[in-house]
Amino acid sequence: MKQRPLPAHLRKFVVEQHHEKYSPINHAVWRYVMRQNHNFLKDVAHEAYTDGLVSSGIKIDSIPKVDDMNESLKPFGWGAVTIDGFIPAVMFFDFQAHGYLPIATDIRKLENIDYTPAPDIIHEAAGHAPILSDPTFAQFVKLFGEIGSKALATKEEHELFDAIRSLSAILEDGSASEEEIEAARSNFKEKQEAVNEISEAEQISRLYWWTVEFGMIGTVEKPKLYGAGLLSSIGESVTSLSDEVMKLPFDLETAINTGFDITTQQPQLFVCESFEQLIEAVEQFSETMAFKVGGTESLDKAVRSANTATSVFSSGLQVTGTVTELIKDTDGKAILMKTEGPTALSVNDEVLEGHGKDSHVEGFSSPIGDLTGSEKALEDWTDEDFVANGLEVGEPLRLEFDSGVVVQGTLDHVVRKNDKVIMLGIEGAKVTHEGIVLFETDEGIFDMAVGSRITSVFAGAADSEHFFGGDVRDEEDPVEPREHSPLEKLYGKIRSLREEEKTPQEVIETINLVVTELEDFPEDWLLRLEIVEILTQKPLLPTTKNKLMTDLEEMKKQPKLNKWINNGLHLIKVRKSA
């Protein structure tokens, strides 16, 4: 699949990366995670991972420039853009549908080096990008985006998403008070408990989680990793292959009925046989979604979403807005739909002239169904059919539907598209059902949608450029260089020893200076580890190395640091003996 141009309604979520803002500590965190993961994953990840790291523009030793990744991904039909943290799920999937990998610009803090619930560049660049070099997987992710962008969530799920975004941001920020963290947790729990149904959006999110995020491939006995959450988390990648985590054969029904918690490691994972199996699964799931099913049950989903959705009439007319009310017959079938707020009318995903959201600011209403006594659907009427049924422009009109809905007024005009009648303009319209007035227009024209049934309902807009606006973010002010903290400066000095040619004497002088000043930071383990690495590669300053090793041994008494330090020392030993 060829990459499509990034539409304007998505460009407004794109931000500048400002690569120069990353501190030496940020680069050190990236380097530690990437070295650990690459050392472990080269033998247990999907075959595309190692080559994909290089071909997607990712370096082991420093945070990548997303512009470089964008160029590197083009041969695979993909691109990359930077976004500011969490974005709505519909938009996230829409980026992927257009062949763009959205990448958060932030990077996890040192204290969250194992895993962060907030989107970060390690997860989204190093986790997602490499496997896109596999053409079948790249096809799967793009297809998933096209389908996922249409999924309808409930109002409660939209509110839960906002709560998750707030909690994740606070947890990663590190400066929030205990009261603020507790308030965010409480809000998250409240919104979580308010979710009382599993929507198609939740189901497809689960499918995404157990495949693109935490998927395994091969056999249950000997699986390989391909999910971004596994390829970007030191802890989860190792734990996932242990007996602590149950491996289940991938099954669509089981996956969409298995919930997940983003704040903890996963208790079970699904192993697919091939990426072709995943394509079949997402296509199978799409057959159950509102955009393919249509009808009253799909309109009900749109009402419960309380967000922008598009309802498609069988004539081809697309109504984009927030569906707030359905009038139903005694059998529970929708016979009239109403939207509130800005509503746009489109055909073939292009808004009709004069029927944009500025023309229908307060909403839109229209009956659904066939006319009584007519063997031919109104959408298929020719000019001769209108005359034969006594309907002429400028003449009084009375339409009676099988549902009992009656529309009266004066026919002002008929709108056709693609050889279908899609809309009637009716002056002085009055719409009733079983004698009850549903609405009437004293002035202006009532635009009545034409269609025997609703064939599709999906999240978002038919013409996204028009409905959501094409405004891009204002140009950001140039980022002023930030003065590095004393500790960041020390990390920078050690980084320069790796990246620049230095004489042994320069190495000795720099390390002596850094180690002396590092005494002011007794809890920092990563910089000590980096210095030990240099002194292991270059047989210099043995006394200093022993001192740093003593510091690290003392720090290892803390359980969390024990794992990180041991992993780092192990890799240094492996690299030395290689």
C-alpha positions in Angstrom: 0.0 0.0 0.0 1.3 3.4 -1.0 1.6 6.1 1.7 -1.0 8.8 1.3 -0.4 12.5 1.9 -1.0 13.6 5.5 -4.4 15.4 5.5 -4.8 18.8 7.2 -7.1 17.5 9.9 -4.2 15.3 11.1 -1.5 17.9 10.6 -2.9 19.9 13.5 -1.8 17.2 15.9 1.8 17.3 14.6 4.4 19.1 16.6 8.0 19.9 16.2 10.4 17.4 17.7 13.1 20.0 18.8 15.8 17.4 18.9 18.1 19.8 20.6 15.9 19.9 23.7 16.9 16.4 24.7 19.4 16.4 27.5 22.5 14.2 27.9 20.5 12.2 30.5 17.7 11.7 28.0 20.2 10.3 25.5 21.7 8.1 28.2 18.3 6.6 29.1 17.6 5.9 25.3 21.1 4.3 25.0 20.7 2.1 28.1 17.2 0.8 27.0 18.2 0.3 23.4 21.5 -1.5 24.3 19.7 -3.8 26.7 16.8 -4.5 24.4 18.9 -5.0 21.3 21.2 -7.4 23.1 18.3 -9.5 24.3 15.9 -9.1 21.4 18.3 -9.9 18.6 17.7 -13.6 19.4 14.0 -13.6 20.5 12.3 -10.9 18.4 10.7 -11.3 14.9 13.3 -11.6 12.2 12.4 -8.1 10.9 13.4 -6.4 14.2 17.2 -6.1 13.9 17.4 -5.1 10.3 14.3 -2.9 10.8 16.1 -0.9 13.5 18.7 0.3 10.9 16.4 0.6 8.0 13.9 2.7 9.9 16.5 5.3 10.8 17.0 4.3 14.5 20.3 4.5 16.2 21.3 2.6 19.4 23.4 5.4 21.0 21.2 8.5 20.6 17.6 9.5 20.3 16.6 9.5 16.6 15.4 12.5 14.6 11.9 11.7 13.5 12.4 13.6 10.2 15.2 11.1 9.4 12.9 8.2 10.3 10.2 9.6 8.0 12.6 9.4 5.1 13.9 6.0 6.1 10.3 4.5 6.3 9.3 5.7 2.8 10.5 2.6 1.0 8.0 0.6 3.2 5.1 2.9 2.2 5.2 4.6 5.6 6.3 7.8 7.2 6.7 9.2 10.8 5.4 12.3 12.5 5.8 13.7 16.0 2.8 14.3 18.1 2.3 15.7 21.6 1.5 12.6 23.8 -2.0 11.1 23.8 -4.3 11.8 21.0 -7.9 10.5 20.5 -7.9 6.9 19.4 -9.8 7.7 16.2 -7.1 10.1 15.2 -4.3 7.7 16.2 -5.8 5.0 13.9 -6.4 7.6 11.2 -2.6 8.4 11.2 -1.9 4.8 10.6 -4.6 4.4 8.0 -2.7 7.1 6.0 0.6 5.3 6.5 2.1 7.5 9.2 3.5 6.3 12.5 2.6 8.9 15.2 5.5 9.3 17.6 5.4 11.1 21.0 8.3 13.5 21.5 8.8 12.9 25.2 11.1 10.3 26.6 10.7 8.4 29.9 12.5 9.6 33.0 15.4 7.7 34.5 13.3 6.5 37.4 10.8 5.0 34.8 13.4 3.4 32.7 11.7 0.0 32.7 8.3 1.2 31.5 6.1 4.2 31.3 2.3 4.3 30.8 2.6 7.6 29.0 3.5 7.6 25.2 7.2 8.1 24.7 9.7 8.0 21.9 11.3 4.8 23.0 8.1 2.9 22.7 6.7 4.5 19.6 9.9 4.8 17.6 12.0 1.8 18.7 8.9 -0.3 19.5 6.7 0.3 16.5 9.0 1.2 13.6 11.3 -1.7 13.1 8.7 -4.4 12.4 7.1 -2.1 9.7 10.0 -3.3 7.5 8.0 -6.6 7.2 5.5 -5.9 4.3 2.8 -8.1 5.6 2.9 -6.6 9.1 3.0 -3.1 7.5 -0.1 -4.0 5.6 -1.8 -5.3 8.7 -1.1 -2.1 10.7 -2.4 0.2 7.9 -5.5 -2.0 7.5 -6.0 -1.9 11.3 -5.8 1.9 11.1 -8.5 2.1 8.4 -10.8 -0.1 10.4 -10.0 1.2 13.9 -10.6 4.8 12.9 -14.2 4.0 12.2 -14.9 2.3 15.6 -17.6 3.8 17.8 -16.9 4.2 21.6 -19.3 5.1 24.3 -19.5 8.4 26.0 -18.1 6.8 29.2 -15.2 5.4 27.3 -14.3 8.8 25.8 -14.3 10.2 29.4 -12.2 7.2 30.6 -9.6 8.0 27.8 -9.3 11.6 29.1 -8.8 10.2 32.6 -6.1 7.8 31.5 -4.3 10.6 29.6 -4.4 12.8 32.7 -3.2 10.0 35.0 -0.4 8.9 32.7 0.9 12.5 32.3 0.9 13.1 36.0 2.7 9.8 36.7 5.4 10.5 34.1 5.8 14.2 35.1 7.3 13.4 38.4 6.6 16.8 39.9 3.0 16.2 40.9 2.1 16.1 44.6 0.6 13.0 46.3 -2.7 14.8 46.4 -2.7 15.5 42.7 -1.7 11.9 41.9 -4.4 10.5 44.2 -7.0 12.9 42.6 -6.0 11.6 39.2 -6.2 8.0 40.3 -9.6 8.6 41.9 -10.9 10.2 38.7 -9.5 7.3 36.7 -11.2 4.8 38.9 -14.5 6.7 38.9 -14.5 6.8 35.1 -13.4 3.2 34.8 -16.4 2.1 37.0 -18.8 4.2 34.9 -18.0 2.1 31.8 -20.9 -0.4 31.7 -20.6 -2.0 28.2 -17.9 -3.2 25.9 -18.1 -1.2 22.7 -16.7 -2.0 19.4 -14.0 0.6 20.0 -13.0 -1.2 23.2 -13.0 -4.5 21.5 -10.8 -3.3 18.7 -8.5 -1.5 21.2 -8.1 -4.9 22.9 -7.3 -6.5 19.6 -4.7 -3.8 18.9 -3.2 -4.2 22.4 -2.8 -8.0 22.1 -1.3 -7.8 18.6 0.4 -4.5 17.6 1.3 -3.6 21.2 2.0 -7.0 22.9 1.8 -9.6 20.2 4.0 -12.7 19.9 4.4 -14.9 16.8 5.3 -18.5 16.1 4.3 -21.3 18.5 3.2 -21.2 22.1 6.2 -23.4 22.9 8.7 -21.1 21.1 7.3 -17.7 20.4 9.0 -14.6 19.1 8.2 -11.0 19.9 6.8 -8.4 17.6 4.6 -6.1 19.8 5.9 -2.6 20.4 5.3 -2.9 24.1 7.6 -5.9 24.3 10.2 -4.4 21.9 10.5 -1.2 24.0 10.3 -2.5 27.6 13.3 -4.0 29.2 11.2 -5.7 31.9 8.3 -6.9 29.8 10.5 -8.3 27.0 12.3 -10.6 29.4 9.3 -11.5 31.5 7.2 -12.2 28.5 9.2 -15.3 27.6 9.3 -16.7 31.2 6.8 -19.0 32.8 5.3 -16.1 34.7 3.4 -15.1 31.6 0.8 -17.5 30.1 1.0 -17.9 26.3 -2.2 -18.5 24.5 -2.8 -19.3 20.8 -4.2 -16.2 19.2 -7.9 -16.3 18.8 -10.0 -13.4 17.8 -12.9 -13.9 20.2 -10.6 -14.5 23.2 -8.5 -11.5 22.4 -11.5 -9.0 22.1 -13.0 -10.4 25.3 -9.7 -10.0 27.3 -9.2 -6.7 29.0 -5.9 -5.1 29.8 -4.3 -2.7 32.3 -1.7 -0.3 30.9 -0.1 0.3 34.4 1.0 -3.3 35.0 2.8 -6.1 33.2 0.6 -8.4 31.2 -0.4 -11.8 32.8 -1.0 -13.5 29.5 0.0 -12.9 25.8 -1.3 -14.2 22.5 0.8 -16.0 20.0 -0.3 -15.7 16.3 0.9 -18.2 13.7 1.6 -15.5 11.1 0.8 -11.9 10.2 -1.6 -13.1 7.6 -3.7 -14.6 10.5 -3.9 -11.1 12.0 -5.1 -9.6 8.7 -7.8 -12.3 8.5 -8.8 -11.5 12.1 -9.1 -7.8 11.8 -11.1 -8.2 8.6 -13.4 -10.7 10.3 -13.9 -8.4 13.3 -14.8 -5.5 10.9 -17.8 -7.4 9.7 -19.4 -6.9 13.1 -18.8 -3.2 13.3 -21.3 -0.5 12.7 -19.7 0.8 9.6 -20.5 -2.5 7.9 -23.7 -3.5 9.7 -25.7 -0.3 9.6 -29.3 -0.2 10.7 -30.8 0.7 14.0 -28.3 -1.1 16.2 -25.5 1.0 14.6 -27.4 4.2 15.1 -27.9 3.2 18.8 -24.1 2.9 19.0 -23.7 6.4 17.6 -26.2 7.8 20.2 -24.3 6.1 23.0 -21.0 7.6 21.8 -22.2 11.2 22.2 -19.5 12.2 19.8 -19.1 13.0 16.1 -20.2 10.1 13.9 -21.3 9.7 10.3 -24.6 7.9 9.3 -24.8 6.8 5.7 -28.2 6.6 4.0 -28.8 4.0 1.3 -28.9 6.8 -1.3 -25.3 7.6 -0.5 -26.0 10.7 1.6 -23.6 10.9 4.6 -24.8 12.8 7.7 -21.9 13.8 10.0 -22.8 15.1 13.5 -23.6 14.0 17.0 -26.6 11.7 16.9 -28.7 12.5 20.0 -32.1 11.0 19.4 -33.9 8.2 17.4 -37.6 7.9 16.9 -38.5 4.2 16.7 -41.5 2.2 15.7 -43.2 -0.4 17.8 -40.7 -3.0 16.6 -37.8 -0.9 17.8 -36.7 0.1 14.3 -35.3 3.7 13.9 -37.7 5.7 11.7 -36.2 9.2 12.2 -32.8 10.4 13.4 -31.7 13.7 15.0 -28.3 15.3 15.5 -27.5 18.2 17.7 -24.8 20.8 17.0 -22.8 21.4 13.8 -23.8 18.8 11.2 -22.5 18.3 7.6 -24.0 16.5 4.6 -21.7 14.7 2.2 -21.5 12.3 -0.7 -18.4 10.2 -1.5 -16.6 11.7 1.5 -17.0 15.3 0.1 -19.2 17.8 1.8 -22.1 19.1 -0.4 -22.0 22.7 -1.4 -24.2 24.7 0.9 -24.5 21.8 3.4 -21.4 22.2 5.5 -21.5 22.4 9.3 -21.9 26.2 9.1 -25.2 25.6 7.3 -26.6 23.1 9.8 -25.2 24.7 13.0 -28.0 23.5 15.3 -28.4 20.0 14.0 -30.2 17.9 11.4 -33.3 15.7 11.4 -34.7 13.3 8.8 -37.0 10.3 8.5 -35.6 6.9 7.4 -37.6 4.4 5.3 -39.8 3.7 2.3 -42.9 5.5 1.2 -46.3 3.9 1.6 -47.6 2.5 -1.7 -44.4 2.9 -3.7 -42.8 -0.2 -5.0 -39.7 1.8 -5.9 -37.5 3.4 -3.2 -37.6 7.2 -3.3 -33.9 7.3 -3.8 -34.4 5.5 -7.2 -37.1 7.8 -8.5 -36.7 9.4 -11.9 -38.3 12.7 -12.9 -41.1 10.7 -14.5 -41.7 9.0 -11.1 -42.0 12.3 -9.4 -44.6 13.5 -11.9 -46.5 10.1 -11.8 -46.7 10.5 -8.0 -47.9 14.1 -8.2 -44.7 15.7 -6.9 -43.6 18.8 -8.7 -41.3 21.6 -7.7 -43.3 24.5 -6.4 -46.3 22.3 -5.6 -47.7 21.1 -2.3 -46.2 17.8 -1.1 -47.4 15.1 1.2 -45.1 12.1 1.9 -46.3 9.2 4.0 -43.8 6.6 5.1 -44.5 2.9 5.9 -43.4 3.8 9.5 -46.3 6.3 9.9 -44.1 9.4 9.6 -45.7 12.1 7.4 -43.9 15.0 5.8 -45.9 17.9 4.4 -44.9 21.1 2.8 -44.0 22.5 -0.6 -41.4 20.8 -2.8 -38.6 23.4 -3.4 -35.9 21.3 -5.1 -34.6 17.7 -5.6 -30.9 16.9 -5.1 -29.4 14.0 -7.1 -25.9 12.5 -6.9 -24.6 9.4 -8.6 -28.1 8.8 -10.2 -29.7 8.7 -6.8 -32.1 11.1 -5.1 -30.2 12.0 -1.9 -32.3 14.9 -0.6 -35.5 16.9 -1.0 -35.7 20.6 -0.1 -39.2 21.2 1.4 -40.5 24.7 2.2 -42.8 25.1 5.2 -42.3 21.5 6.3 -44.2 19.8 9.0 -43.2 16.3 10.1 -45.6 14.2 12.2 -45.8 10.6 13.5 -49.1 9.2 14.6 -50.5 12.7 14.9 -47.6 14.0 17.0 -45.7 16.9 15.6 -42.0 15.9 15.6 -40.9 19.3 14.2 -41.9 22.0 11.7 -40.2 24.9 9.9 -42.0 28.2 9.7 -39.2 29.7 7.6 -36.5 28.4 5.3 -36.1 25.0 3.7 -36.2 21.6 5.4 -33.5 19.4 3.9 -34.9 15.9 4.1 -32.4 13.1 3.6 -33.6 10.3 1.3 -32.9 6.7 2.0 -34.7 3.5 2.7 -32.2 2.4 5.4 -29.0 3.3 7.1 -26.2 1.2 5.5 -23.3 2.4 7.6 -22.4 4.3 10.8 -18.8 5.1 11.8 -16.9 7.3 14.1 -15.6 10.6 12.8 -16.5 12.6 9.7 -17.1 11.7 6.1 -15.2 14.8 5.0 -12.7 15.2 7.9 -10.9 18.1 6.2 -14.1 20.2 6.3 -15.6 19.0 9.5 -12.6 19.0 11.8 -11.0 21.9 10.1 -7.7 22.1 8.2 -6.0 24.5 10.6 -2.6 23.4 11.5 -0.8 24.4 14.7 0.6 27.9 14.8 4.3 28.0 14.1 6.1 27.4 17.3 8.5 30.0 18.7 12.1 28.9 18.4 13.1 26.9 21.4 15.7 28.7 23.5 18.6 26.5 24.5 18.1 25.4 28.1 21.0 25.6 30.5 21.8 22.0 31.5 21.8 21.1 35.2 25.1 20.2 36.8 24.3 16.5 36.6 23.3 16.8 32.9 26.6 18.5 32.2 28.4 15.5 33.7 26.5 13.1 31.5 27.4 15.3 28.6 31.1 15.1 29.3 31.0 11.3 29.4 29.0 11.2 26.2 31.6 13.3 24.5 34.2 10.6 25.5 32.3 8.1 23.4 31.5 10.2 20.5 34.8 12.2 20.0 38.4 11.1 19.6 40.2 11.7 22.9 43.7 11.0 24.0 44.2 8.7 27.0 45.2 11.7 29.0 42.0 13.6 28.1 40.0 10.6 29.1 41.7 10.4 32.5 41.3 14.1 33.1 37.6 14.1 32.1 36.7 11.0 34.2 38.6 12.3 37.3 36.7 15.6 37.0 33.3 13.9 36.6 33.8 11.3 39.3 34.8 14.0 41.8 31.6 16.0 41.0 29.5 12.9 40.9 30.0 12.7 44.7 27.3 15.3 44.9 24.9 12.9 43.3 25.1 9.7 45.4 21.9 8.2 44.0 22.8 8.4 40.3 23.6 4.9 39.1 23.5 5.2 35.3 26.4 7.7 34.9 28.5 5.5 37.2 27.7 2.6 35.0 28.6 4.5 31.8 32.0 5.4 33.4 32.6 1.8 34.4 31.9 0.8 30.8 34.5 3.2 29.4 37.1 2.1 32.0 36.4 -1.5 31.1 37.0 -0.8 27.4 40.1 1.3 28.1 42.3 -0.2 30.9 42.6 3.1 32.7 42.1 4.3 36.3 41.6 0.9 38.0 41.3 2.5 41.4 38.5 4.8 40.2 36.7 1.9 38.5 36.8 -0.1 41.8 35.4 2.9 43.7 32.5 3.2 41.2 31.9 -0.6 41.4 31.7 -0.3 45.2 29.2 2.5 44.8 27.1 0.4 42.4 27.2 -2.6 44.8 25.9 -0.5 47.5 23.1 0.9 45.3 22.1 -2.7 44.3 20.7 -3.1 47.8 17.7 -1.3 46.4 15.6 -4.1 44.6 14.7 -1.9 41.7 18.2 -0.6 41.1 19.6 -4.1 41.6 18.0 -5.3 38.3 19.0 -2.3 36.3 22.6 -2.2 37.5 23.1 -6.0 37.1 21.7 -5.8 33.6 24.0 -3.0 32.7 27.1 -4.8 34.2 26.2 -8.0 32.4 26.1 -6.2 29.1 29.5 -4.5 29.7 30.9 -8.0 30.4 29.3 -9.5 27.3 30.6 -6.7 25.1 34.1 -7.0 26.5 34.3 -10.7 25.9 32.8 -10.4 22.4 
